[in-house]
Amino acid sequence: MLAVFADAGAQRRAEAALRQAGISDVARHLPAEPREGMERSAIPLIVLVCGLLGAAAGFAMQVYATVWSYPQNIGGRPLFSWPSYIPIAFELGVLAAVAGGFVAFLIAAGLPLLYSPEDRSDLMRAATRDGYVLVLRPGDRNLAWRVLRRQDPVMIEELPEGAARVSHRVHP
C-alpha cells in the first residue's frame, strides 16, 4: 500500500499515526535529502575504519616482506625503509575503504533486493520529484485505510500481490 502526502510534515504525522495504530512496516520516501528526525548512517564510519585497516595491513605486509621474510641489503639502505611503503599502503587503504563502503551500502540498503511490488507503481516516481510517499505492508488493510484517510493523503494506492493496481485519488 502506498500513500502520497503534500509535505514532509503530513508524511511524518501519518507515519506516527500508523505506528501508533500498530502498523510497524512503514518506509518513508522523500524527494530530497533526509532532514531532521532521520537517522544518521554508519557508512562513513565504516569507510573510515576499513580505509585505516587497509592502509595498516598494506604497511604491515611490506614491513613483514622486507624486514623479516626476505631481507636484502641493497646499497647499504636500512631494511626498514618506511617512506617507500607509503604509496602502496595508501592505495590499499583506498581500495579497502571503497570495498568496505560498497558492502556497507549494500547491507544498509537491503540489497540485493531484485524486485519489490511498489517499484511498478507510478506513485513511487513522485518520491524522486515532488511527492512524499509512505510505503506500508499492513496486516490489516482496513485499519490502514482508516488511519490513512484521517491523515489527509493526496493519493492512496493499494498493490495487491499478483493482481492489478487499484488507485484512489483522495482529493479532486
JOTAMO-V231057 format. One record per backbone hydrogen bond with DSSP energy under -0.5 kcal/mol. NH is the residue of the N-H (numbers start at 0). CO is the residue of the C=O. If there is no record, write none. Layout:
BEGIN
nh=NH co=CO
nh=NH co=CO
END
This chain:
BEGIN
nh=1 co=156
nh=2 co=133
nh=3 co=154
nh=4 co=131
nh=10 co=6
nh=11 co=7
nh=12 co=8
nh=13 co=9
nh=14 co=10
nh=15 co=11
nh=16 co=12
nh=17 co=13
nh=18 co=14
nh=19 co=15
nh=20 co=16
nh=21 co=18
nh=22 co=17
nh=23 co=21
nh=25 co=23
nh=26 co=134
nh=28 co=132
nh=37 co=34
nh=45 co=41
nh=46 co=42
nh=47 co=43
nh=48 co=44
nh=49 co=45
nh=50 co=46
nh=51 co=47
nh=52 co=48
nh=53 co=49
nh=54 co=50
nh=55 co=51
nh=56 co=52
nh=57 co=53
nh=58 co=54
nh=59 co=55
nh=60 co=56
nh=61 co=57
nh=62 co=58
nh=63 co=59
nh=64 co=60
nh=65 co=61
nh=66 co=62
nh=67 co=62
nh=67 co=63
nh=68 co=63
nh=69 co=64
nh=73 co=71
nh=74 co=72
nh=76 co=73
nh=80 co=78
nh=81 co=79
nh=83 co=80
nh=84 co=81
nh=85 co=81
nh=85 co=82
nh=88 co=84
nh=89 co=85
nh=90 co=86
nh=91 co=87
nh=92 co=88
nh=93 co=89
nh=94 co=90
nh=95 co=91
nh=96 co=92
nh=97 co=93
nh=98 co=94
nh=99 co=95
nh=100 co=96
nh=101 co=97
nh=102 co=98
nh=103 co=99
nh=104 co=100
nh=105 co=101
nh=106 co=102
nh=107 co=103
nh=108 co=104
nh=109 co=106
nh=110 co=105
nh=113 co=111
nh=118 co=115
nh=119 co=116
nh=120 co=117
nh=124 co=120
nh=124 co=121
nh=125 co=121
nh=125 co=122
nh=126 co=122
nh=126 co=123
nh=127 co=124
nh=128 co=124
nh=128 co=125
nh=129 co=125
nh=130 co=125
nh=131 co=4
nh=132 co=28
nh=132 co=130
nh=133 co=2
nh=134 co=26
nh=135 co=0
nh=135 co=133
nh=136 co=24
nh=140 co=138
nh=143 co=139
nh=144 co=140
nh=145 co=141
nh=146 co=142
nh=147 co=143
nh=148 co=144
nh=149 co=145
nh=150 co=146
nh=150 co=147
nh=151 co=148
nh=152 co=147
nh=153 co=3
nh=154 co=3
nh=155 co=167
nh=156 co=1
nh=157 co=165
nh=159 co=157
nh=162 co=159
nh=165 co=157
nh=167 co=155
nh=169 co=153
nh=169 co=167
nh=170 co=153
END
